[in-house]
Amino acid sequence: MAERLFLADQVHAVGVNGDLVFLDVERDAYVCLPQGEQQAPLEPSRRALSTTQSGLAQDLLAAHLVGTAAPAQDMEGAGLDPRGRQPPMTSALRDYYDGPRWRDGAQIGVAVADLLAAYRGRTFKEIVDAARVQRARPPALSEQLIETVDNFHRWAPFAPTSAKCLLRAFMLLRLLRRRGHDALWVFGVRTWPFHAHCWLQCEGLVLDDEPDRIRAFTPIMVL
């Protein structure tokens, strides 16, 4: 008889080419179960799975990835945001950007202040929790949003920060929200070899990457 298990509050999961990948936000860790989709298939909500293998169930319970008690809240709609499941078809990146302008110094200063105040020294969970918002409406493209993204990519390579995808997406999302815009922050995974990546997207546009690159990743969490 199959045992039904429920993902822990801070855990997300997705099937990738037959494998089952878990993201534990609390511990900032990924766990890959080869051929796990057959051993413990996820339900459509992506918040529960079932398995007939008692040893596997015990291993998942011992790793605190799942629990046996159903969550108090309704799981309907609690899984991955469907707007983040489909990869964007176009990119906001341009082939060429002018160098930074003198007035970009203020934006660079604010971005660095953001990193010092809300990123540096913060755990992955703290960064994720701070980025979660209850949206009244989905992010929407506009000329102003595109202009903000263009400005960011003009000066971001010259900012005194690293080029990590997590940091870059954090900076751009903070900038967009400060200007009254928004975007989906998508975290994706691939296996063999395993790699995790994240990017921002709005409608059918990826804001900080190329569609051909992110198409290799399966979304596991969307903020």
ChimeraX commands (.cxc) that place a marker at each C-alpha (Angstrom):
marker #1 position 0.00,0.00,0.00 radius 0.5
marker #1 position 1.36,3.42,-0.95 radius 0.5
marker #1 position 2.20,5.82,1.85 radius 0.5
marker #1 position 1.28,9.45,1.24 radius 0.5
marker #1 position 3.83,12.00,2.46 radius 0.5
marker #1 position 3.68,15.78,2.51 radius 0.5
marker #1 position 6.55,18.12,1.72 radius 0.5
marker #1 position 7.82,20.15,4.67 radius 0.5
marker #1 position 6.93,23.85,4.69 radius 0.5
marker #1 position 10.32,25.01,3.44 radius 0.5
marker #1 position 10.81,22.20,0.92 radius 0.5
marker #1 position 10.05,22.26,-2.82 radius 0.5
marker #1 position 10.33,19.36,-5.26 radius 0.5
marker #1 position 10.19,18.64,-8.98 radius 0.5
marker #1 position 10.71,15.73,-11.31 radius 0.5
marker #1 position 13.56,16.11,-13.82 radius 0.5
marker #1 position 13.91,13.44,-16.51 radius 0.5
marker #1 position 12.86,10.69,-14.12 radius 0.5
marker #1 position 14.87,12.00,-11.15 radius 0.5
marker #1 position 13.27,13.68,-8.14 radius 0.5
marker #1 position 14.94,16.85,-6.86 radius 0.5
marker #1 position 14.21,18.52,-3.52 radius 0.5
marker #1 position 15.10,22.07,-2.51 radius 0.5
marker #1 position 15.30,22.60,1.25 radius 0.5
marker #1 position 15.14,26.39,1.63 radius 0.5
marker #1 position 15.74,26.21,5.39 radius 0.5
marker #1 position 19.09,24.47,4.93 radius 0.5
marker #1 position 19.95,25.96,1.51 radius 0.5
marker #1 position 20.43,22.46,0.15 radius 0.5
marker #1 position 19.38,20.40,-2.86 radius 0.5
marker #1 position 18.83,16.66,-2.71 radius 0.5
marker #1 position 18.58,14.54,-5.88 radius 0.5
marker #1 position 16.92,11.12,-5.85 radius 0.5
marker #1 position 17.90,9.29,-9.08 radius 0.5
marker #1 position 14.86,7.71,-10.76 radius 0.5
marker #1 position 12.81,9.08,-7.89 radius 0.5
marker #1 position 9.80,9.91,-10.03 radius 0.5
marker #1 position 9.03,6.19,-10.31 radius 0.5
marker #1 position 9.75,5.44,-6.66 radius 0.5
marker #1 position 7.87,8.42,-5.20 radius 0.5
marker #1 position 5.80,10.29,-7.80 radius 0.5
marker #1 position 4.78,13.84,-6.95 radius 0.5
marker #1 position 1.13,14.85,-6.95 radius 0.5
marker #1 position 0.10,17.70,-9.32 radius 0.5
marker #1 position 0.20,20.17,-6.42 radius 0.5
marker #1 position 3.90,19.33,-5.93 radius 0.5
marker #1 position 3.24,19.42,-2.19 radius 0.5
marker #1 position 2.73,15.68,-1.66 radius 0.5
marker #1 position 4.06,12.36,-2.96 radius 0.5
marker #1 position 3.33,8.66,-2.51 radius 0.5
marker #1 position 5.65,5.67,-2.25 radius 0.5
marker #1 position 5.32,1.96,-1.63 radius 0.5
marker #1 position 8.94,1.71,-0.48 radius 0.5
marker #1 position 8.99,1.97,3.30 radius 0.5
marker #1 position 12.77,2.39,3.38 radius 0.5
marker #1 position 12.60,5.38,1.05 radius 0.5
marker #1 position 9.79,6.91,3.09 radius 0.5
marker #1 position 11.86,6.57,6.26 radius 0.5
marker #1 position 14.88,8.14,4.56 radius 0.5
marker #1 position 12.83,11.13,3.39 radius 0.5
marker #1 position 11.31,11.52,6.86 radius 0.5
marker #1 position 14.72,11.29,8.52 radius 0.5
marker #1 position 16.02,14.01,6.18 radius 0.5
marker #1 position 13.09,16.23,7.22 radius 0.5
marker #1 position 12.06,16.66,3.59 radius 0.5
marker #1 position 8.57,15.30,4.21 radius 0.5
marker #1 position 6.10,14.62,7.00 radius 0.5
marker #1 position 3.18,12.29,7.51 radius 0.5
marker #1 position 0.66,14.91,8.63 radius 0.5
marker #1 position -1.28,16.91,6.05 radius 0.5
marker #1 position -0.64,20.67,6.26 radius 0.5
marker #1 position -3.25,22.80,7.99 radius 0.5
marker #1 position -3.68,25.02,4.93 radius 0.5
marker #1 position -5.33,23.88,1.72 radius 0.5
marker #1 position -2.71,22.59,-0.73 radius 0.5
marker #1 position -4.77,23.67,-3.74 radius 0.5
marker #1 position -2.71,26.30,-5.52 radius 0.5
marker #1 position 0.13,25.99,-3.01 radius 0.5
marker #1 position 2.54,24.43,-5.49 radius 0.5
marker #1 position 4.66,26.01,-8.17 radius 0.5
marker #1 position 3.23,29.18,-9.68 radius 0.5
marker #1 position 2.07,28.06,-13.16 radius 0.5
marker #1 position 3.35,31.31,-14.65 radius 0.5
marker #1 position 6.86,30.15,-13.83 radius 0.5
marker #1 position 6.54,26.68,-15.33 radius 0.5
marker #1 position 6.85,27.73,-18.96 radius 0.5
marker #1 position 10.25,29.12,-19.96 radius 0.5
marker #1 position 10.20,32.56,-21.61 radius 0.5
marker #1 position 10.73,32.63,-25.35 radius 0.5
marker #1 position 12.55,35.98,-25.58 radius 0.5
marker #1 position 15.18,37.88,-23.63 radius 0.5
marker #1 position 15.42,41.47,-22.46 radius 0.5
marker #1 position 19.20,41.34,-22.92 radius 0.5
marker #1 position 20.60,43.38,-25.79 radius 0.5
marker #1 position 23.66,42.66,-27.88 radius 0.5
marker #1 position 25.33,45.89,-26.80 radius 0.5
marker #1 position 25.03,48.37,-23.93 radius 0.5
marker #1 position 26.65,51.74,-23.56 radius 0.5
marker #1 position 28.93,52.18,-20.59 radius 0.5
marker #1 position 27.59,53.53,-17.28 radius 0.5
marker #1 position 26.69,57.20,-17.06 radius 0.5
marker #1 position 27.53,59.56,-14.24 radius 0.5
marker #1 position 23.95,59.51,-12.95 radius 0.5
marker #1 position 24.14,55.72,-12.65 radius 0.5
marker #1 position 26.30,56.22,-9.60 radius 0.5
marker #1 position 23.22,56.79,-7.44 radius 0.5
marker #1 position 21.61,53.52,-8.57 radius 0.5
marker #1 position 24.85,51.62,-8.02 radius 0.5
marker #1 position 25.08,53.10,-4.54 radius 0.5
marker #1 position 21.50,52.07,-3.70 radius 0.5
marker #1 position 22.12,48.56,-5.07 radius 0.5
marker #1 position 25.24,48.14,-2.95 radius 0.5
marker #1 position 23.36,49.44,0.10 radius 0.5
marker #1 position 20.63,46.86,-0.63 radius 0.5
marker #1 position 23.22,44.10,-0.69 radius 0.5
marker #1 position 24.75,45.21,2.60 radius 0.5
marker #1 position 21.37,45.59,4.31 radius 0.5
marker #1 position 19.35,42.67,2.96 radius 0.5
marker #1 position 21.73,40.17,1.31 radius 0.5
marker #1 position 25.19,40.03,2.80 radius 0.5
marker #1 position 25.24,37.78,5.86 radius 0.5
marker #1 position 21.64,36.66,5.30 radius 0.5
marker #1 position 20.68,33.01,5.00 radius 0.5
marker #1 position 19.07,31.73,1.82 radius 0.5
marker #1 position 15.79,31.38,3.72 radius 0.5
marker #1 position 15.94,35.01,4.85 radius 0.5
marker #1 position 16.54,36.18,1.28 radius 0.5
marker #1 position 13.69,34.02,-0.04 radius 0.5
marker #1 position 11.27,35.10,2.71 radius 0.5
marker #1 position 12.04,38.76,2.06 radius 0.5
marker #1 position 11.33,38.31,-1.65 radius 0.5
marker #1 position 7.93,36.63,-1.16 radius 0.5
marker #1 position 4.98,38.92,-1.80 radius 0.5
marker #1 position 1.23,38.51,-2.07 radius 0.5
marker #1 position 0.55,39.92,-5.52 radius 0.5
marker #1 position -2.78,41.52,-6.30 radius 0.5
marker #1 position -2.04,40.92,-10.00 radius 0.5
marker #1 position 0.70,39.11,-11.95 radius 0.5
marker #1 position 3.80,41.04,-13.05 radius 0.5
marker #1 position 3.16,42.88,-16.31 radius 0.5
marker #1 position 5.47,44.18,-19.00 radius 0.5
marker #1 position 5.63,47.90,-19.70 radius 0.5
marker #1 position 7.95,50.33,-21.43 radius 0.5
marker #1 position 9.01,51.64,-18.03 radius 0.5
marker #1 position 9.92,48.14,-16.83 radius 0.5
marker #1 position 12.01,47.50,-19.95 radius 0.5
marker #1 position 13.75,50.85,-19.50 radius 0.5
marker #1 position 14.58,49.97,-15.88 radius 0.5
marker #1 position 15.98,46.60,-16.97 radius 0.5
marker #1 position 18.04,48.25,-19.71 radius 0.5
marker #1 position 19.50,50.75,-17.26 radius 0.5
marker #1 position 20.39,47.92,-14.85 radius 0.5
marker #1 position 22.27,45.93,-17.48 radius 0.5
marker #1 position 24.17,49.06,-18.55 radius 0.5
marker #1 position 25.74,49.62,-15.14 radius 0.5
marker #1 position 25.52,46.24,-13.36 radius 0.5
marker #1 position 28.78,44.84,-14.86 radius 0.5
marker #1 position 30.61,47.82,-13.37 radius 0.5
marker #1 position 29.09,47.52,-9.88 radius 0.5
marker #1 position 31.47,46.24,-7.16 radius 0.5
marker #1 position 29.61,42.93,-6.86 radius 0.5
marker #1 position 29.93,39.38,-8.16 radius 0.5
marker #1 position 28.06,38.00,-11.17 radius 0.5
marker #1 position 26.32,35.19,-9.24 radius 0.5
marker #1 position 22.82,34.58,-10.59 radius 0.5
marker #1 position 21.27,34.78,-7.11 radius 0.5
marker #1 position 22.89,38.13,-6.36 radius 0.5
marker #1 position 22.16,39.58,-9.82 radius 0.5
marker #1 position 18.48,38.58,-9.67 radius 0.5
marker #1 position 18.20,39.95,-6.12 radius 0.5
marker #1 position 19.60,43.32,-7.21 radius 0.5
marker #1 position 17.36,43.61,-10.26 radius 0.5
marker #1 position 14.21,42.52,-8.41 radius 0.5
marker #1 position 14.81,45.10,-5.67 radius 0.5
marker #1 position 15.34,47.78,-8.29 radius 0.5
marker #1 position 12.17,46.83,-10.18 radius 0.5
marker #1 position 10.03,46.84,-7.05 radius 0.5
marker #1 position 11.47,50.16,-5.96 radius 0.5
marker #1 position 10.26,51.56,-9.29 radius 0.5
marker #1 position 6.78,50.07,-8.91 radius 0.5
marker #1 position 7.34,47.02,-11.15 radius 0.5
marker #1 position 7.63,43.32,-10.41 radius 0.5
marker #1 position 8.85,40.02,-11.86 radius 0.5
marker #1 position 8.80,36.32,-11.06 radius 0.5
marker #1 position 11.98,34.99,-9.47 radius 0.5
marker #1 position 12.38,31.47,-10.84 radius 0.5
marker #1 position 14.72,28.83,-9.41 radius 0.5
marker #1 position 15.49,25.88,-11.69 radius 0.5
marker #1 position 17.50,22.67,-11.60 radius 0.5
marker #1 position 18.95,20.18,-14.02 radius 0.5
marker #1 position 20.60,16.80,-13.45 radius 0.5
marker #1 position 23.54,14.85,-14.87 radius 0.5
marker #1 position 25.42,16.99,-14.16 radius 0.5
marker #1 position 23.41,18.57,-11.39 radius 0.5
marker #1 position 23.24,22.36,-11.48 radius 0.5
marker #1 position 20.94,24.98,-10.00 radius 0.5
marker #1 position 20.24,28.38,-11.50 radius 0.5
marker #1 position 17.83,31.30,-11.04 radius 0.5
marker #1 position 16.50,34.13,-13.17 radius 0.5
marker #1 position 13.79,36.80,-13.39 radius 0.5
marker #1 position 10.96,36.67,-15.90 radius 0.5
marker #1 position 7.89,38.72,-16.73 radius 0.5
marker #1 position 5.23,37.30,-19.01 radius 0.5
marker #1 position 7.17,35.74,-21.93 radius 0.5
marker #1 position 10.39,37.69,-21.32 radius 0.5
marker #1 position 13.44,36.62,-19.29 radius 0.5
marker #1 position 15.00,39.76,-17.85 radius 0.5
marker #1 position 18.54,38.70,-16.99 radius 0.5
marker #1 position 19.41,35.64,-19.06 radius 0.5
marker #1 position 18.93,33.95,-22.42 radius 0.5
marker #1 position 16.04,31.56,-23.22 radius 0.5
marker #1 position 18.38,28.94,-24.67 radius 0.5
marker #1 position 20.28,28.79,-21.37 radius 0.5
marker #1 position 17.35,28.58,-18.97 radius 0.5
marker #1 position 15.52,26.05,-21.15 radius 0.5
marker #1 position 17.91,23.45,-19.74 radius 0.5
marker #1 position 16.49,24.01,-16.23 radius 0.5
marker #1 position 13.21,22.78,-14.75 radius 0.5
marker #1 position 11.61,25.30,-12.35 radius 0.5
marker #1 position 11.44,24.06,-8.76 radius 0.5
marker #1 position 10.47,27.28,-6.93 radius 0.5
marker #1 position 8.93,30.57,-8.06 radius 0.5
marker #1 position 8.75,33.69,-5.90 radius 0.5
marker link #1:1,2 radius 0.2
marker link #1:2,3 radius 0.2
marker link #1:3,4 radius 0.2
marker link #1:4,5 radius 0.2
marker link #1:5,6 radius 0.2
marker link #1:6,7 radius 0.2
marker link #1:7,8 radius 0.2
marker link #1:8,9 radius 0.2
marker link #1:9,10 radius 0.2
marker link #1:10,11 radius 0.2
marker link #1:11,12 radius 0.2
marker link #1:12,13 radius 0.2
marker link #1:13,14 radius 0.2
marker link #1:14,15 radius 0.2
marker link #1:15,16 radius 0.2
marker link #1:16,17 radius 0.2
marker link #1:17,18 radius 0.2
marker link #1:18,19 radius 0.2
marker link #1:19,20 radius 0.2
marker link #1:20,21 radius 0.2
marker link #1:21,22 radius 0.2
marker link #1:22,23 radius 0.2
marker link #1:23,24 radius 0.2
marker link #1:24,25 radius 0.2
marker link #1:25,26 radius 0.2
marker link #1:26,27 radius 0.2
marker link #1:27,28 radius 0.2
marker link #1:28,29 radius 0.2
marker link #1:29,30 radius 0.2
marker link #1:30,31 radius 0.2
marker link #1:31,32 radius 0.2
marker link #1:32,33 radius 0.2
marker link #1:33,34 radius 0.2
marker link #1:34,35 radius 0.2
marker link #1:35,36 radius 0.2
marker link #1:36,37 radius 0.2
marker link #1:37,38 radius 0.2
marker link #1:38,39 radius 0.2
marker link #1:39,40 radius 0.2
marker link #1:40,41 radius 0.2
marker link #1:41,42 radius 0.2
marker link #1:42,43 radius 0.2
marker link #1:43,44 radius 0.2
marker link #1:44,45 radius 0.2
marker link #1:45,46 radius 0.2
marker link #1:46,47 radius 0.2
marker link #1:47,48 radius 0.2
marker link #1:48,49 radius 0.2
marker link #1:49,50 radius 0.2
marker link #1:50,51 radius 0.2
marker link #1:51,52 radius 0.2
marker link #1:52,53 radius 0.2
marker link #1:53,54 radius 0.2
marker link #1:54,55 radius 0.2
marker link #1:55,56 radius 0.2
marker link #1:56,57 radius 0.2
marker link #1:57,58 radius 0.2
marker link #1:58,59 radius 0.2
marker link #1:59,60 radius 0.2
marker link #1:60,61 radius 0.2
marker link #1:61,62 radius 0.2
marker link #1:62,63 radius 0.2
marker link #1:63,64 radius 0.2
marker link #1:64,65 radius 0.2
marker link #1:65,66 radius 0.2
marker link #1:66,67 radius 0.2
marker link #1:67,68 radius 0.2
marker link #1:68,69 radius 0.2
marker link #1:69,70 radius 0.2
marker link #1:70,71 radius 0.2
marker link #1:71,72 radius 0.2
marker link #1:72,73 radius 0.2
marker link #1:73,74 radius 0.2
marker link #1:74,75 radius 0.2
marker link #1:75,76 radius 0.2
marker link #1:76,77 radius 0.2
marker link #1:77,78 radius 0.2
marker link #1:78,79 radius 0.2
marker link #1:79,80 radius 0.2
marker link #1:80,81 radius 0.2
marker link #1:81,82 radius 0.2
marker link #1:82,83 radius 0.2
marker link #1:83,84 radius 0.2
marker link #1:84,85 radius 0.2
marker link #1:85,86 radius 0.2
marker link #1:86,87 radius 0.2
marker link #1:87,88 radius 0.2
marker link #1:88,89 radius 0.2
marker link #1:89,90 radius 0.2
marker link #1:90,91 radius 0.2
marker link #1:91,92 radius 0.2
marker link #1:92,93 radius 0.2
marker link #1:93,94 radius 0.2
marker link #1:94,95 radius 0.2
marker link #1:95,96 radius 0.2
marker link #1:96,97 radius 0.2
marker link #1:97,98 radius 0.2
marker link #1:98,99 radius 0.2
marker link #1:99,100 radius 0.2
marker link #1:100,101 radius 0.2
marker link #1:101,102 radius 0.2
marker link #1:102,103 radius 0.2
marker link #1:103,104 radius 0.2
marker link #1:104,105 radius 0.2
marker link #1:105,106 radius 0.2
marker link #1:106,107 radius 0.2
marker link #1:107,108 radius 0.2
marker link #1:108,109 radius 0.2
marker link #1:109,110 radius 0.2
marker link #1:110,111 radius 0.2
marker link #1:111,112 radius 0.2
marker link #1:112,113 radius 0.2
marker link #1:113,114 radius 0.2
marker link #1:114,115 radius 0.2
marker link #1:115,116 radius 0.2
marker link #1:116,117 radius 0.2
marker link #1:117,118 radius 0.2
marker link #1:118,119 radius 0.2
marker link #1:119,120 radius 0.2
marker link #1:120,121 radius 0.2
marker link #1:121,122 radius 0.2
marker link #1:122,123 radius 0.2
marker link #1:123,124 radius 0.2
marker link #1:124,125 radius 0.2
marker link #1:125,126 radius 0.2
marker link #1:126,127 radius 0.2
marker link #1:127,128 radius 0.2
marker link #1:128,129 radius 0.2
marker link #1:129,130 radius 0.2
marker link #1:130,131 radius 0.2
marker link #1:131,132 radius 0.2
marker link #1:132,133 radius 0.2
marker link #1:133,134 radius 0.2
marker link #1:134,135 radius 0.2
marker link #1:135,136 radius 0.2
marker link #1:136,137 radius 0.2
marker link #1:137,138 radius 0.2
marker link #1:138,139 radius 0.2
marker link #1:139,140 radius 0.2
marker link #1:140,141 radius 0.2
marker link #1:141,142 radius 0.2
marker link #1:142,143 radius 0.2
marker link #1:143,144 radius 0.2
marker link #1:144,145 radius 0.2
marker link #1:145,146 radius 0.2
marker link #1:146,147 radius 0.2
marker link #1:147,148 radius 0.2
marker link #1:148,149 radius 0.2
marker link #1:149,150 radius 0.2
marker link #1:150,151 radius 0.2
marker link #1:151,152 radius 0.2
marker link #1:152,153 radius 0.2
marker link #1:153,154 radius 0.2
marker link #1:154,155 radius 0.2
marker link #1:155,156 radius 0.2
marker link #1:156,157 radius 0.2
marker link #1:157,158 radius 0.2
marker link #1:158,159 radius 0.2
marker link #1:159,160 radius 0.2
marker link #1:160,161 radius 0.2
marker link #1:161,162 radius 0.2
marker link #1:162,163 radius 0.2
marker link #1:163,164 radius 0.2
marker link #1:164,165 radius 0.2
marker link #1:165,166 radius 0.2
marker link #1:166,167 radius 0.2
marker link #1:167,168 radius 0.2
marker link #1:168,169 radius 0.2
marker link #1:169,170 radius 0.2
marker link #1:170,171 radius 0.2
marker link #1:171,172 radius 0.2
marker link #1:172,173 radius 0.2
marker link #1:173,174 radius 0.2
marker link #1:174,175 radius 0.2
marker link #1:175,176 radius 0.2
marker link #1:176,177 radius 0.2
marker link #1:177,178 radius 0.2
marker link #1:178,179 radius 0.2
marker link #1:179,180 radius 0.2
marker link #1:180,181 radius 0.2
marker link #1:181,182 radius 0.2
marker link #1:182,183 radius 0.2
marker link #1:183,184 radius 0.2
marker link #1:184,185 radius 0.2
marker link #1:185,186 radius 0.2
marker link #1:186,187 radius 0.2
marker link #1:187,188 radius 0.2
marker link #1:188,189 radius 0.2
marker link #1:189,190 radius 0.2
marker link #1:190,191 radius 0.2
marker link #1:191,192 radius 0.2
marker link #1:192,193 radius 0.2
marker link #1:193,194 radius 0.2
marker link #1:194,195 radius 0.2
marker link #1:195,196 radius 0.2
marker link #1:196,197 radius 0.2
marker link #1:197,198 radius 0.2
marker link #1:198,199 radius 0.2
marker link #1:199,200 radius 0.2
marker link #1:200,201 radius 0.2
marker link #1:201,202 radius 0.2
marker link #1:202,203 radius 0.2
marker link #1:203,204 radius 0.2
marker link #1:204,205 radius 0.2
marker link #1:205,206 radius 0.2
marker link #1:206,207 radius 0.2
marker link #1:207,208 radius 0.2
marker link #1:208,209 radius 0.2
marker link #1:209,210 radius 0.2
marker link #1:210,211 radius 0.2
marker link #1:211,212 radius 0.2
marker link #1:212,213 radius 0.2
marker link #1:213,214 radius 0.2
marker link #1:214,215 radius 0.2
marker link #1:215,216 radius 0.2
marker link #1:216,217 radius 0.2
marker link #1:217,218 radius 0.2
marker link #1:218,219 radius 0.2
marker link #1:219,220 radius 0.2
marker link #1:220,221 radius 0.2
marker link #1:221,222 radius 0.2
marker link #1:222,223 radius 0.2
view
